[in-house]
Amino acid sequence: MLDLMRKVFLAGLGAMFLTKEKAEEVAEELVHQGELRREEVKNFVEQLLNKGKEQQALLQETVSREINRLRNEWGLVTKAEMAALEKRVAELEAKLVSKEEQ
């Protein structure tokens, strides 16, 4: 059963993109093949969907961590940091204009 679930996850776009309808379709096919009992379908579908959600969260965390690592490595600034710098430049420009007018 675990090997079969593993194959399902590796098929198509992977577990993180598995829809409920596709999970139910796979479960029905397993019932038809005698690999799964009818009363196990709901639990099987829930397990597939939960595993997909876990994989999505893991991927999102990994991508976010990698983006932050690269941002720091390359010395890039965030939008918030850029906005703060723009505000500071505007304030300094205003002070210069004010001093020039005196």
N, C-alpha and C positions, 0 to 999 in steps of 0.2 A: 504494500500500500504506500509506504514512504517513497519507494522508488517511482511509483506511478505518479505521486504528487510532484516529485522533483521534475519528472518529465513534463508535466503540465505547466510548471513554472517556467521551464526553459523554452516552451513552445511559444510561437508568435512573438509578441512584443514583451513577454515576460509577465511575471506575477503582478508587478506594480500597475499594469494597465489592464488587468483582468476585470471585466465587468461581471456583474451579478448574473446577467443573462448567459454569458459565456461559461461561467462557473457552473451554472445549472445545466447547460448543454453538455458539458464535460461529465458532470455527475450522472446525467441520464444515459449517456453513452456507456459509462462504467456499469450502471445498473443493467443495461442491455447486454453487456459482455459478461455479466456475472461477477464482476470485480468488486461491486458495491451493492449492499442491500438497500432496498427502498427506504427503510427507516433510518439509514445513515446519510441520506442525501442532504438534509438540512444542515447537519453538523459538518459534513464535508464541504459544502458551499461556504459556510461561515468560516471554516478554517482557511480555505483558499483566499477569501476576501480579506480576512485578518492578516494573513501572511503578506498579501499584496500591499495593504496599508503600512505594515511594518517596513517593507522594502521601500516604499515611497518615502517614508519618514527618514530612513537610513540614507537614501540617495540624496534627499534634500539637505540633510545635515552634512553629508560629505561634500556636496557641491558648495554649500555655503562656507564651510571651513576652508575649502580650497580657494574660493574666490577671495576670502579675507586674507589668506596667506599670500596669494599673488598680489593683492592690493598693497599689502605691507611691503612685500619684497620689491615691488616696482615703484614704491613711493607714491602711489595714487591716493587722492583724497576722496572722501565721501561727499555726497551732495550737501550734507549738513556742514561739513568742514569748509566746503567751497562757499556756501552761503555766508558763513561767519567771516571768511576772508574778504568777500565782496563787501560786506557791511563795514568791516574795518577800513578797507580802502576808501569807501565812500565817506566815512567819518574823517579820515585823514585828509582827503581832498577838500572837504568842507572847511577844515581847520586851515589849510593852506590858503584857500580863497579868502577866508576871513582875515588872515594875517596880511595878505597882499593888499586888501582893501584899507588897512589901517595906515 
